[in-house]
Amino acid sequence: MFVLVVLGCALCLSLATGGRLRYIENFHLKALPLGVGAFVVQLLIFTSRGELLLGALLPEIYVLSLLMLLAFLLVNHSVFGVPILLVGLMLNVLVIGANHGRMPADPQALVATGQGSHAEELLRNGTAANVVLMSDQTHFNFLGDHIVLPFLGDVGSAYSAGDLVALAGEAALVYGMVRAGGTAHAGSTGDKLPGTRS
């Protein structure tokens, strides 16, 4: 919910400052099936059935989906907002890779955001879906899921630093999608989004 609100605000801000919905038809991303594939895999992982279906392969498939997403963003690195998204994703890849394919999560942060049952499973089993219990045995805990935004209450989640940086990148991407000249074709030099770099 929080993500949708942020992206909605970014869209409204862009439209209020000269953006137009018709400009979306000029917006194109390269290797889109790669990005969509990574998104679908992660949707599966984040569902309650994901762990049952993937079993012991879940961490490896999770890392694979992140690498797919990383490749997709690298191909589209010149698009406005994508460099920020890349930084956030790389922070998450770093901590997840260092912890054998799972993100360290603080159960207290999960409880604080209304995910008590998820926290109980994490404490009971040591892992839950794509996360591992944050402890002295996990690495880069400061990059793990431990950030709670109190104003969100139960509609929020336990976020990592990478999540929040990536969200800023997503907001910038949505902002740029409805701006004039917002094409994102490979090799395009005259129609790049404002603020993009080669």
C-alpha positions, -999 to 999 in steps of 0.1 A, spaced: 0 0 0 28 24 10 46 18 -23 14 25 -43 8 57 -24 44 69 -31 42 60 -68 7 77 -70 21 108 -55 50 108 -79 26 105 -108 4 133 -95 34 156 -90 46 150 -125 12 156 -140 8 188 -119 41 201 -132 37 196 -169 36 158 -174 9 143 -196 -4 108 -196 -2 107 -234 36 107 -231 36 72 -218 31 59 -253 66 73 -261 82 55 -231 98 22 -239 121 -1 -219 146 -26 -234 145 -63 -224 111 -59 -208 104 -97 -207 135 -100 -185 121 -75 -160 86 -90 -161 100 -125 -156 119 -114 -125 88 -97 -112 66 -128 -117 92 -150 -100 93 -127 -70 55 -126 -68 57 -164 -65 84 -163 -38 64 -137 -18 32 -158 -17 25 -184 10 27 -211 -16 61 -200 -29 81 -218 -2 61 -250 -7 65 -250 -45 102 -240 -45 113 -258 -14 151 -258 -8 156 -240 -41 139 -209 -30 171 -189 -20 188 -198 -53 157 -188 -73 154 -156 -53 190 -146 -61 184 -155 -97 154 -133 -99 174 -104 -84 202 -109 -110 176 -109 -137 162 -76 -124 197 -63 -121 205 -71 -157 172 -55 -168 180 -23 -150 216 -22 -163 203 -24 -198 180 5 -191 206 25 -170 201 57 -190 164 60 -181 155 86 -155 152 70 -121 168 37 -130 203 46 -115 187 52 -81 168 19 -85 200 2 -93 217 14 -61 188 2 -40 188 -32 -57 226 -36 -54 223 -29 -17 197 -57 -14 217 -81 -36 248 -75 -14 231 -84 19 210 -113 4 241 -127 -14 261 -126 19 233 -145 37 230 -174 13 200 -161 -6 178 -147 22 173 -112 36 180 -108 74 148 -97 91 142 -83 126 112 -101 141 104 -71 163 102 -49 132 77 -74 117 56 -74 148 56 -36 148 41 -36 113 14 -61 121 32 -92 108 31 -112 140 25 -146 124 54 -140 100 76 -131 130 65 -162 149 74 -184 119 107 -167 116 115 -172 153 103 -208 152 121 -219 120 149 -194 116 137 -187 80 104 -177 65 100 -175 27 128 -152 15 140 -140 49 163 -153 76 163 -145 113 185 -115 120 212 -124 145 249 -123 152 253 -151 126 239 -130 98 259 -105 78 253 -68 70 224 -66 94 223 -28 90 211 -34 54 185 -60 64 147 -56 70 147 -37 102 135 -2 93 100 7 106 81 38 94 59 44 125 34 67 106 24 37 84 12 15 113 0 -19 101 -1 -9 65 37 -7 64 64 -33 65 99 -39 77 120 -23 51 157 -25 43 178 5 33 179 -9 -3 141 -11 -3 137 26 5 164 37 -20 148 15 -47 114 30 -39 128 65 -45 141 52 -79 107 38 -87 91 71 -79 116 89 -101 109 64 -129 71 70 -126 77 108 -126 97 106 -158 73 83 -176 48 111 -183 73 138 -191 79 151 -227 107 134 -245 104 104 -222 115 77 -246 139 51 -234 151 34 -266 185 18 -268 210 41 -285 186 70 -285 205 103 -281 178 129 -288 149 116 -268 162 108 -234 144 115 -202 154 147 -184 184 141 -161 195 108 -178 231 100 -185 248 78 -211 
